[in-house]
Amino acid sequence: MPLSTALPPAETGTAEPVRLLSPEGQLVHSALSEEYLPVIEALPDERLEDFHRQMVLMRRWDIEAGNLQRQGQLALWIPSHGQEAAQVGSAFAAKPQDHVFPAYREHVVGKIRGLDPVRIMAILRGIDHGGWDPRETGNFHIYVLVIGAQSLHATGYAMGIGLDGASGTGDPDRDEAVLVYFGDGATSQGDVNEAMIFAASYQTPQVFFLQNNHWAISVPVERQSRTPLYLRAAGFGIPTTQIDGNDVLASYAVTQSALDAARSGAGPRFIEALTYRMGAHTSSDDPTKYRENEELAYWGARDPITRMEAFLRGRGASESYFRALAVEAEEFAADIRTRTLALQPPPRERLFRHAYTDAHPLVDEQRAWLERYEAGYGDAAAPDTGAAPAEDGAGA
Amino acid sequence: MSDHGAATGTEVRVTGATETTVMTYAEAIRDALTTAMRRDERVFLMGEDVGRYGGAFGVTGDLVDRIGPDRVRDTTISELGIVGAGVGAAVTGMRPIVEIQFSDFTAQAMDQIANQAAKIHFMLGGAMQVPLVIRAPGGSGTGAAAQHSQSLEAWFAHVPGLKVLMPATADDAKGLLLSAIEDPNPVVVIEHKLLYKTPGQVRTGYATTPIGVASVRRRGADLTIVATGVEVSRSLEAAERLAADGIQATVVDPRTLKPLDSETIVREVISTGRVLLVQEAVKTLGFMSEVAAVIAESEAFVHLRAPVARLAGLDIPIPYAPQLERAAVPQVEDIVAAATRLVREW
């Protein structure tokens, strides 16, 4: 009884995704884009340059961190090469009062919200779990790491906003919304589907931002879904849009529109950004095992930074802007490298500090046991478990 | 030493060939999967990245080329679906093996494991069986942090209807997996990430390790160490160091937590009068708490020359920092220290 593994052709949908900027860097005038182009045309040059600048800095960060990982200075690196436009555009669309729930690849979103990049490096150096306080990082919440779990947290938070009456007041400078990121792999997890059920049921003020980078480690999106993923949201009763995820302008304009709707009390929105993970899933992955060079070349020709650079040059951006940015990127990378290498292992006491929120007799007992036990070794015979530094180095 | 040790007191039933070859723990699992699939067409594997990618830890490797994609099936990231579909396949007569990429993510699948797989035979009055194998790597030491490093065997051992196996050697990784596939009950096999690259002598062909039979890995007169998973090899290394210091240790590997070979444990405790129980999992309400109770309730009680001692993981989540991670679970030197104290002070 052979089990069939052959897939029929996927339903890809006939409509084009929303695209404002062509791969060649030209503004696209189409029935789909007309609604959003005025938003872009109203933006000052500095803002458009900042879209480009943040993408360039992120890619330089990616290279530096990848090198540090290969040099044994990071336990792991999670690259975002290729996904910069989806992330940067949507991050700029969020207002300061909004709350952002990342998956684990949205480093540049954190940076734009005000998170020090070295806080992310501290996680991936393997010395910290990433316990920043979102109230101090532009409401950029933590990396929960388990696939899709953040979608429910975001929905719960958005339910709270609704119950607080902190959305739908009609004051766009005060109304809050939630922006939650996840990938195509997470759409197979119960969490994301249950999050959409709750969001629709409670009409939460939130935007689901799906980065479809086409691969869940080695499993292609064709294996994960036989329908375009943005149409899944329609099944839950959530208005949904598919965009060219390598177009930073589309990402910005469509996310802004969706967040505006969510803040106004119109309920949740869903965006599927079609993009591509140019690198590995993480530094532990080897994508040459499962994907073809042709696919890489196809997406390489649709690079988000190249097209934005062409757009800026077409608008007359000065050569000095690009030269200054190249210098800034090198300085940015050097600063990350220097401060990452200075991160020291956390003190031994960190083992016990946050097992519970307050004193716990079992933890206290084991802390005392470990102190007595290690004291018993003396200096010469201490087990090779790392000396606790005087300073708590993980907090960066 | 060989996997079953010169001093083995427990007879290991060997079915099929007795030739051995050296392979790693991961290769031994792949060998078991290949052997079982070639022998029985009802056997198939489902999991995340088990096909072309060869498994997150390289366990399946080229299995998809050996057996084909129909029976080495990549799934979406849906642990509940993976186990639930496995339950469905099992009750219809297949012999599914499902891989959960990290045992921590059995949490995503727990309803299908605890409420379905474990209960169906009982609730249907024996009308159906669930011959499902759930393979899942556990344990710390790979720098994978709090959500990817847990030792959760006690969760499963606490659910009636499930069998729980913890192979500590390459040969048992193969032999226990083959027994699990044969077993008509749902069986959880907890593998250890740190052991995957450990080589050992492995019996070739269809060579099973019986479920419910402990292995005495080493014999010594001064104390008995009972250890599971990665702590077995650590205990054996500790025993060598202790021997250099004049302390002779017996090391017992229960191999299967449920059913538990209490008889061998009790007998080996009686023979030395001292027992050190070593597990990587957190101490409180762990598997070794059960072993301690088994000893206390047995005739070994009157032979004890020292209180039963447990050496276990701290009751905290596994930290990411390698220096802290190492301190959170028993290492070789910790076993040496605890055993030395047990013998010197009692």
Interface residues (C-beta under 8 A of the other chain):
Chain A: P2 L3 S4 T5 A75 L76 I123 G126 I127 D128 H129 L145 V146 I147 G148 G185 A186 S188 Q189 G190 A216 I217 S218 V219 R223 Q224 K289 Y290 P345 P346 R348 R350 L351 F352 A355 L362 V363 Q366 L370 Y373 G376 P383 D384 T385 G386 A394
Chain B: F44 E48 D49 G51 R52 Y53 G54 A56 P69 D70 R71 R73 D74 T75 T76 I77 S78 L80 G81 D104 F105 Q108 G143 A145 A146 Q147 K283 T284 L314 D315 I316 P317 P319 Y320 A321 P322 Q323 L324 R326 A327 A328 Q331 E333 D334 A337
